[in-house]
Amino acid sequence: KQEVTQIPAALSVPEGENLVLNCSFTDSAIYNLQWFRQDPGKGLTSLLLIQSSQREQTSGRLNASLDKSSGRSTLYIAASQPGDSATYLCAVGKSNYQLIWGAGTKLIIKP
Amino acid sequence: DTAVSQTPKYLVTQMGNDKSIKCEQNLGHDTMYWYKQDSKKFLKIMFSYNNKELIINETVPNRFSPKSPDKAHLNLHINSLELGDSAVYFCASSQPDRSGEQYFGPGTRLTVT
């Protein structure tokens, strides 16, 4: 059974720092892996999608990596800004239809 | 030009009532989903439809019945609402034979009193 863990559960850093969010999964047979952002009281915004055959994806200040053999993905945020404050969710594709979710990392960027 | 929309955004109702939440996507996707996010913010898949056919039906009470009149719409009807049904319900869509990336609606916060 696939389990997805995100550590830490919460993270607070000063503005301008680079930071890494971690996601680990127990079964390396994945379809894809997706990182989302959720703002309080809002929906989920897809940030990056990494297909099973890929090692990383980049969008602006965000870079996500995938290492299936070790069951890990990281989301790197460069030059953090207060607007980056949100909960970041990792979801592993069990199939092309089904995502298995982590509990999220709540990120606070202090001005 | 909203990609995935849900109505209503907030729903407050009493135990025992029947209610529906509507979802529409204009992305041309074949697959739509309903998720439940509980008070601990954990997301769980409830249902998935592909081209109007049910493909995922997790362990959900049969008081919950999804209905897909066409592939752009997936509505969720809930009978005999219970206190434990209080949560945020998210609709999503994807195109599995392309990237499979899922796009989410803004959520419906259901409160059962």
Interface residues (C-beta under 8 A of the other chain):
Chain A: Y31 N32 Q34 F36 Q38 G41 K42 G43 L44 T45 S46 L49 Q51 T87 L89 A91 G93 N96 Y97 Q98 L99 W101 A103 G104
Chain B: T31 K40 K41 F42 L43 K44 I45 S48 N50 I55 I56 F90 A92 S94 P96 D97 S99 G100 E101 Q102 Y103 F104 G105 P106 G107 R109
